[in-house]
Amino acid sequence: MERRTQTDRLRRTLTAAERVVPWLALVAAPLGLFLLLRSQREAIAMLDSIGWDAIAPSALAFMLAPLLQGVSFWIVLRLFACRTSLLDAMVVWSRSYIVRYVPTGTLAVAYRLSARRRLGASADQVLAGFTYEHVGVLVAAAAACLALFALAGDLPPLLPLAIALAALVLAAALRPGIAGRGVEALTRRLGLQHGVILEGRQLATVVAVNVLGWLGTGTAVYLFVTTVTGSAPPFLWLAGTYTAGYLVGFVAPLSPGGLGVREGMLVVLLAPHYGMGVAIALPIAIRLVNIAGELLAVALVHAVYVVHTASTRMGGIAAEVECTAAAEPVLQGRSKPRPRAGHARPLQELA
């Protein structure tokens, strides 16, 4: 009885959130971006002196990782047997992705829960999808960091190395075959369905999709740094350095998008190569170009959504017009008066 009461209370809370959260996100997301950009006024002023030949290619390359992260969210929902379309998943994901810049990032989770009907998923599946998506992003960054530094013949700094190893252990622990009954018991205590647990190969798929995103991110950082400074360290080391900063920022609490923490780690790693002044300016400028790439990715998703919606409506209108045109001859034929028996037909018809 008590559990049923808690379930009803949760259902009422989610129903209320469906009405409030989208409007709250509509206000909070621009406010969060405004506060973020306002805190980076000096970096924005510095970008004025940087040509579009440095900004545009890097921003376009930065689009790849967030788009693949959205795809990974859709893959997780499909693995949960949800019938979510790719476009609906990408639209919901993109809006929550922007909302994450609001401090604490809890509004991003609330927005996805409010859109669960559009996703065709339960609250458990949406929460699990959000969790697995971010676990996939974290483990992909950890794998990329270790691989890039290994290929460069170096080791990551101690803190990113510890985070990367912990992320790999976390990924292994989430496998039902290893965690076994412990995972099942935990899901039952939380009131979640056992069907929201991914198998090892399914989680590996989510990680692999996000690993591909680091090709675009590493390229974006390399292009920007090379164009701005005129020289750059080897690609593998520079991309690995950015993944190291990303890992530290990812696990930082109460830091939306790792803001400030990621940049601090990059300053420490870049200072020996460029000096303190350039090392301070570069991470801030990279952050702004990264935000531009994320906004372009969100804009692309919504542009595709608008075009798809318009084409669907036009197709529906065209089909309705075609049906109406096909029905007109039938209606006209039925509306013709038939001559009564015993009456002569008009002379025009006899002619």
N, C-alpha and C positions, 0 to 999 in steps of 0.2 A: 504493500500500500504506500509506504513511504517512498519507495523507488518510483512508483507511478506518479506520485505528486511531484517529485523532482523532475521527471520527464516532461510533465505538463508545464511546469514552470519554465523549463528550458525551451519548450516549444513556443510559449508565449513571448519569451525574451527574443527568440530568433524572429518571430513574426513582427515584433515591434522594431527590431533592428533592420528588417527589410524596408521599412518605411523611412527610417531616420538616417541610416548610414549613407545611402547614396547622396543625399543632400549635404550631409556633413562632409563627405569626401569631396564634393564639388567645391566647397568653401575651403577646406583644410589643405587640399593639394596645392592650389595656387599660392596659398599663404605660406606653406612650407617651402616651396620653391623660391618665393620672394625673399623670405628670411635667409635662405641658403645663399642666394645670389647677393643679397645685401652684405652678408658677412665676407664676401669675396670681392669687394669693390676694387681693391688694389690689383687683384689678379685680372679682373675684367679690363681695367685700364691698361694692364700690360699686354692683354690680347690685342688691343688696338694697334700696337706696334708690330704685331705678327701678321703676316700675309695670309690670305685665304688659301694659298698653296700649301700651307702647313695645317690649317684648321679643317678644311673641307675633306681631304682624303682620310684624315684620322677620324673625324666624326662619322664618316660613312663606314669605316672599318669597325668602329665601336658599336655599330648597330647589330652586328652578328651575334654577339654573346647574349644580349637580352632577348632577342628573337628566339634563339635556341632554348633559352631558359623557359620561355612561354610554351614552346613546343614540348619540352619535357614535362611541364605541368599537365598538358593535354594527354601525353602518353600515360602518365600515372593514372589519370581518371579513366582512360580506356582500359588499362590493366585491371582497374576495379570493376570492370563490366559496365561502366557508365556509357550512355550513348551520346556523349557530348561531341558536338561538331568542332572541328579545329578552329573555325572562325569565332564561334561563341567563346571557346576557351581562351583564345588569344585576346579578345576584347575585354573579358573580365580580368584576365591576367594583366593586361597593359594598364588598366585603370588602377588596379591595386599596386602595380609596380611604381606608378607615380606617387601614390598616396604614402608609400613607404618613407618618403622624405619628411613626413610629419614626425616629430619626436616620438620615440619609443616604437614606432612602426606597428602598433597594435591595430590601427585603423585599417591597415591592409588586410589583416585577417578578418576583421569585422565586415569589410566590404565583400570579400569572397563568400563569406557565410550568407550575407544578404542576397547574393546572386546565385545561391545554390539551385533554385528552381530553373533558372536559365541554363545552368550547367547540367541539369538532369541528374543531380547527385544529392546524397544525404549530407547532413552536417558532418558526420563521421568521415565520409569520403572526402569532403572538401578540406577538412582539417588535416587528414592524412596526406592528401595530395599536396597541400602547402608544405607540410613537413618534409615529405620525400623530395619535393622539388628543391628545397633549400639544402637538404642533406646531399643531394646530387651535385648542386653547385659547389658546396664546400669540399666534397671529396674530389670533384673534378679539379678544383683549384689546388688541392693538396697534391694530387697526382701530377698535375702540370708543373708545379713548383719543384717537386723532387726530380722529375724527368728533365726539365730544362737545366737545372743546376748540374745534374749528373752528366748531361751531354756537353755542358760547358766545362766539365772537369773540375767542378767546385762543389762545396756544400752550402746549403742555405744557412742563413744566420740561425742562432740557437732557438729564438722564440718562434719564428715561422716553422722551423724544423719540428719543434715539439707539437705545434698545432697541426701540422700536416700528418705526423704519425698518429696523433690522437684522432684525427678525422678518419684515417684508414681503419683504426681499431673500431671506431663507431660504426663504420659501414659494415665491418665484419660482424659486429654484435647485433646488428639489425636483421641479419639473416635468420629466418626461422630454424634452419638446420643447426645453427650454432647456439642461438639464444633458447630455442626449443620451448620447453614448457614455461620458462620464465617470461618470454614475450607473450605467450597466450594468457598466462595468469595476470600480467600487467594490463593487457587490453580488456580483460574481463572486469578488473577492478575499476578501470576508467569508464566502463560502460560502452566500450567500442566494439565494433564487429571484428571478428577474426579475419574477415575477408579484406580488411584494409592493411594487411601486412604483405609486402612484396617479397617474392623469392629473390635469391641471390642474383640470378641471371637477369631478372627484371630490373633490379636496382642497378646492375652493371650497365644496362641499356640506358637508363636515365643519366648515369655518370658519363657514359661515352658521348651522348648528345651534347652535354655541357662542356666536355673536353674540347670538342670541335670549336666551341666559341672562343677558346683561348688563342686559336690561330688568328682570328680577327683582332682580338684585344692586343696580342703581342705585336702584330703588324701595325696597329694604330699607334701604340706607344713608340715603336721604333721610328715610324715615319715622322711623328711629331718631334721627337727629340732630335733626330738627325736634321730635320729642316730648320729647327729653331737654333740649335747650337752649331750647326755646320759639321759636327762630328758626333759619333756615338760609340759606346762600347759594343762588343759583339752582340748580335741579335739574341742569342740564347741567354746570355747573362742579363741583358736589359729586360727581356720578357720574364725571366725568372725572378728578377728583382721586383717587378710589378706584382707578380703573383704572391711574393712574400709579403709585400705591403697589403695586398688584398686580404690575405689570410688573417693578418693581425686586425685589420679593420672589420672583418666579418664577425669575429667573435667578441668585439668590443660591445659591452652593454650600453644601452641608451644612446647609441650613436647612429643616427639614421644613415644607412648606406656606408657605415664606417667613416663618416666625415671627420676629418681631423686626425684620426688615429692612423689611417692608411697613409696620409700625407706625411705624418711624423716619421713613420717607418721608412718611407722613401727618401726623406731628407737624410736620415742616418746612412742609408746605403749609397746614395748618389754623391754625397759630399766629398768622399775621397777622390772622385773622378772629375768633379766640376767646380769644387769650392762651395763654401756655405751659401753664398748669395744666389748662385744659379740653382743649387740644390733645393733651396727654399721656394724659389719661384716656379720651377718646373712641375713639381707635384700638384700645385694649386692650378696651374694652367691646364695640366692633363685632366684634372678633375672636371674643370669647366667644359673641356672638349668632350669628355666622357658623358657629361650630362646632356650636351648637345646631341650626341649619338643616341642616347636613350630616348630623348624627345623625338628624334627622327624615326626611331623604331616604333614608338607609340603612334606617331602620326601616320606611318605607313600602314599599321594595322587598321586604324580607323578609316583611312582612305580606301583600303580594300573592302572594309565593312560597308561603307557608304555606297561604293560602286556595286557591290553584290546586292545590297538591299534595293537600290534603284533598279538594277536589271531584273531582279525578282518581281518587283512591282510592275515594271513595264511588261514583263512576260505574262503576268497575270491579267493585265489590262488587254494585251493583244489577244490572249486566249479568250477572254470574255467577249471582245469585239468579234472575233472569228465565230464563236458560238452563236452570237446574236445574228450575224450575217447569214449563217447557215440555216438558222431557224426562220428567217423572214420569208423565203419562198414557200415553206410549209404552211406558215400562218396565212400567207396570202391565198394559197390554194384552198385552205379551209374556209376562208372568209367569202369566197365566191358563192353567190346564191345558185342553188341547183334548180333547174326548171321543174315545175310540178308535173305530175302525170296528167296527161290529157290536155295540157296547155301547149300552144305552138311556141317554138323557139324564135327568138328575135331574128329579123331578116339579116342583120349584120353577121350573126353566127352562121346562118345558112349559106351566105355568100362565101 
